[in-house]
């Protein structure tokens, strides 16, 4: 059964460490997608037949890190204005 409306950030196959610059922008790599140079949004709501839930504590750590990166980015661009 394919879960409806998942986020890649909550999946064990999702990797934010492979491409750190992309991860800071909210994108990561799916370990089940064999294509190179393809990044998935961490938080875009989608369906995926390969989804396997990450333990909640790991998923939460990812979300906290991603939010901190978003805030750093906003502070940087607002300071430049």
C-alpha positions as CSV (number, residue, x, y, z in Angstrom):
1,X,0.0,0.0,0.0
2,X,1.4,3.4,-1.0
3,X,1.0,6.1,1.7
4,X,-0.7,9.3,0.6
5,X,0.8,12.7,1.1
6,X,4.3,11.8,2.5
7,X,7.3,14.1,2.7
8,X,10.7,12.7,1.6
9,X,12.2,14.1,4.8
10,X,10.3,11.5,6.7
11,X,11.7,8.5,4.7
12,X,14.7,6.3,5.5
13,X,15.8,6.5,1.8
14,X,16.1,10.3,1.8
15,X,19.7,11.7,2.2
16,X,20.5,15.3,3.0
17,X,24.3,14.6,3.3
18,X,25.2,13.7,-0.2
19,X,24.8,17.2,-1.6
20,X,25.1,19.7,1.4
21,X,24.6,22.8,-0.8
22,X,21.3,21.4,-2.1
23,X,20.3,20.3,1.4
24,X,20.6,23.8,2.7
25,X,18.0,24.8,0.0
26,X,15.7,22.0,1.1
27,X,16.6,19.3,-1.4
28,X,18.1,15.8,-1.0
29,X,18.8,12.6,-2.8
30,X,16.5,9.5,-2.8
31,X,18.5,6.4,-2.2
32,X,16.0,4.4,-4.3
33,X,16.4,6.7,-7.3
34,X,19.4,5.5,-9.3
35,X,19.7,8.6,-11.4
36,X,22.5,11.0,-10.7
37,X,21.9,14.8,-10.4
38,X,18.3,14.4,-9.3
39,X,17.2,16.1,-6.1
40,X,13.9,15.8,-4.4
41,X,12.2,18.4,-2.2
42,X,12.4,17.4,1.5
43,X,8.9,18.8,2.3
44,X,6.9,18.6,-0.9
45,X,3.8,16.5,-0.3
46,X,3.7,13.5,-2.6
47,X,2.9,9.8,-2.9
48,X,5.7,7.3,-3.2
49,X,5.6,3.5,-3.4
50,X,9.1,3.3,-2.1
51,X,8.4,5.3,1.1
52,X,9.6,3.8,4.4
53,X,9.1,5.9,7.5
54,X,12.2,7.2,9.3
55,X,12.1,6.9,13.1
56,X,10.3,10.0,14.4
57,X,13.3,11.3,16.3
58,X,15.5,11.3,13.2
59,X,12.8,12.9,11.1
60,X,12.4,15.6,13.7
61,X,16.1,16.3,13.8
62,X,16.1,16.7,10.0
63,X,13.2,19.1,10.2
64,X,14.9,21.2,12.9
65,X,18.1,21.4,10.9
66,X,16.3,22.4,7.7
67,X,14.3,25.1,9.5
68,X,17.5,26.5,11.0
69,X,19.1,26.6,7.5
70,X,16.0,28.4,6.1
71,X,16.2,31.0,8.9
72,X,20.0,31.5,8.3
73,X,19.2,32.0,4.6
74,X,16.4,34.5,5.3
75,X,18.7,36.4,7.8
76,X,21.4,36.6,5.2
77,X,19.2,38.0,2.4
78,X,17.4,40.4,4.7
79,X,20.7,41.7,6.0
80,X,21.8,42.3,2.4
81,X,18.7,44.4,1.6
